[in-house]
Amino acid sequence: MNYLITGATGHLGSNVFNELIKLVPSNVVTAGVHTLAKAQHISDTGANVLPIDFMKEDTLVNAFSDKDVLIYIPSKSHDSFSRVSELENVIQAAQKAKVGHILAMGFIADQEDNPFDLSAFYGYLPRRLASSGLHYTIVKNALYADPLVPYLPELIERKNVIYPMKDQALSFISLEDSSKAFAKVAATKDLLVNERIYTLTQDRNYTMPELAEVLSEVAGSTIGYQPVSLDEFAEIYNEGNEGHMLSSMYDAGGRGLLNDISSDYQLIMERSATPLKEFLLENYRK
């Protein structure tokens, strides 16, 4: 089996790559990257590296040729139109290159009535793959738990979680757990099932008071829950013009659209995902 991972120098892609080469020989894995100069560490593992540009079909067709499994991790963008355009190029190139199977990254915010800025893309992804004639599997992530670690000092100072979530809950998965599951699905024939959609979550979700209680225990400092408005949240966290995207995600959460719980992680890995408190204790340094 020959594999190609897009975004292999990115946050999730690099982790999936590292987990995959624990399961299959590195010389059957190709990293599709935008900047070759950033991929020397990948070459050093014995893996192949090829340049790709999501907006240039010829680079995609060249990279996808002779690949049994394409692990598609979307590039980071703040709007659905850009990601849908990218996906169309990926699908057309995969069709031309006769890719055997696409393993794509999804997200739980994919409902028809979800106000999250990227929900249209995540809802489009399974529908478009279903119409493509390609074999595909989708792995949907819950919210990453990882950003809570560097966020804790701010929460300690604020003394409150401020997510505009009303009385609704959020579900989480760690980047490490997600990457391990992605790699396991890619490398396991019995898991890489056509038209199968997996959802990766921890065993439980958390209302904001429950989340604040966990964060307080980890930080050793009392953290409560005092939500701000969606507009305030967007203004506070508008670095890189991400404010509206972030507030729209918590708008979705406040409507109960980010609280999924699934046993798929346990099915894939034969163990439960790392619980939130355990993850935070392992990664937070006071």
Buried (B, 14 or more C-beta within 10 A) or exposed (E): BBBBBBBBBBEBBBBBBBBBBEEBEBEBBBBBBBEBEBBEEBEEBEBBBBBBEBEEBEBBBBBBBEBBBBBBBBBEBBBBEBBBBBBBBBBBBBBBBEBBBBBBBBBBBBBEEBBBBBBBBBBBBBEBBEEBEBBBBBBBBBBBBBEBBEEBEEBBEBEBBBBBBBEBBBBBBBBBBBBBBBBBBBBEEEBBBEEEBBBBBBBEBBBBEBBBBBBBEBBEBEBBBEBBEBEBBBEEBBEEEEBBBBBBBBBBBBBBBBBBEBEBBEEBBEEEBBBBBEBBEEBBEE
